[in-house]
Amino acid sequence: MTAFLIANMAPIMFASLVIILLLGYPAAFSLGAVGLIYAFVGIQLGEFRPDFLRALPERVYGVMNNDTLLAIPFFTFMGLVLERSGMAEDLLDTIGQLFGTIRGGLAYAVVFVGALLAAFRSRDLWLIGDFKILTLSLSRVLADRYFARAQYACAAPLSISNSSAARVAADMLQSISRNCLQMESDHGEAMIESLVRIVALAYGLPSMNGAAASTGQSALLVRIRNYILAHLEDEDLCPKDIAAKHGISERYLSKLFAMQATTASRWIWTQRLEAARRALQAPQLAHRKISEIAYTFGFNDMSHFSFAFKKRFGCAPREFRARKTRTP
């Protein structure tokens, strides 16, 4: 056993490092722990001199004095600036257009930009309680048949609390997963096609039946909609400020929303009303006044809010909340 361990120390160390990384420990601590553990193992086996450990502080100090390694924090800072300024998204759009004519061009763009930005960004997903993951695999041909620029839905999350279309898509996906084995082949295909259309609606991607948008237009429209949803509480939010924030003219902004048969102002107004409706029916917000909820989502005139709410949902805000409270 000792002879085997000595002969295969390097691959065993590598395998140990991989296992520790897969357990979720940070790379820096994993590398240090593996090095120290196997250093002590090597000492016990007589393959590693203890004198090398005494030289470790000087080695660390020498690394800290290496000016070349200053590139690491600067690279991280550069990535942070690219992300916070929005330049990272613009970079992905530009690289996507550059490789757009090449087969698999989107993959090249994602790999290139991902390699550039991966050093500063990490993601942790914590799932609390019981959960299940449903995966739906669609062919690119099917996706492109029903909505333009499907690649901009890649790795983009959908919140069922902010989108009625997302809730419908989630419910439909679960229903299909429960009944797919009993479906006839033509029925299943029709269901999937319907699901694709609903997902496109949830992401705000243009339908292929409507006016086709360019790659840049589709990505920009998704980004603008996400920006609006994140700033609904700003009562001064207007097309002029939105256009300036994204470096485009108001006319071009109107063109983007015209592809969806609406206007920027109307879409903002609709999303504010939808957000207020969800807040009014949320039990955890029952203690808040209706006026507080209205002001939270950018309405500064209660009479105007009540009129618009009744026009869209068929009843006044107070009556709507009372109905939801009485509903078991």
C-alpha positions, 0 to 999 in steps of 0.5 A: 500500500505504501509503495502504491501511494508513493508511486501514484502521489500526483494523481491521488492529489489531483483526485483529492483536489477534484473531490474537495472542489466538488464538495463546494469548498473555495478553490484557494482553500482547497489547493492549500489544504491538499498541499498541506495534507499531502505534505504531511503524508509525504513527511510520514512516508519519507518522501518530503523533507520537513525543511521545505515547510519551514521555507513556506513563509519566505515562499509566501512573502516572495509571491506577495512581492511578485508585481505580475500577480497584481494583474489578478485584482485588476482583472477582477476589478475590470470585470466588475466595472464591465458588469455594473456599467452594462458593458458586459451585456453590450459586449455579448451582443456585439460578439454575438453579431460578429459570430452570427453568420458562423455555425455555432456562433452563439456558442463561441460568443458565450465562451469568449465573453464567459472566459473574460468575465468568469473570474469575478462572478459566481453563483450559488443556488440554495434550494430549501425544502422539497423541490424537483427540477423539470428539464424540457429539451427543445430543438433549435428548429422548433424554437426558431419556428415560433419566436425570434432570437431564442438564444436570449432566453438562455440562462435568463431567469423568469419570476412567476411572481412578476409575470402571469405568462411565466406562471402559466408556462410553469403550470403547463410544464408541470402538467405536461410532465405528469401526463406526457406518457399518456399523450398521443404523439400529435397531441404532445407535439401540439402541447409543446408548441403551445408551451414554446409560444407561452415561454416566448411571451413570458420572455418578451421575445418577438413572435416569428409571426410578427415583425422580425427583430434583429439580434441586437433589438431582441436583446435590447428589448429584453434588457429594457423590460427587465430595467423597467420591472426593477424600477417600477417604484420610481414615479419619474420613470419615463421613456426619455430616461429609459432611452437615455439609460440605454444609450438610444433615442426615444424614437428608437425606444418607441420602435422597439415596443411597436414590435410588440404592438404597444408603447413604452408608456403603456407597458410601464403603466400596465406593469405598475397596475399588475404589480399593484394587483399582486400586492393587493392580493398578497396576504403578507401585505394585508396590513399596508394601506392601499395608498402605500401600495400605490405609491410604492409602484410609482402612482402619485395620484390615488384618484388616478390610480383607482380609476385606472385600476377599475378600468383594467380589473373591473373593480376599485382597489378596495373592492378587489382587496375585499374580494380576495380577503373573503376568498377561502 
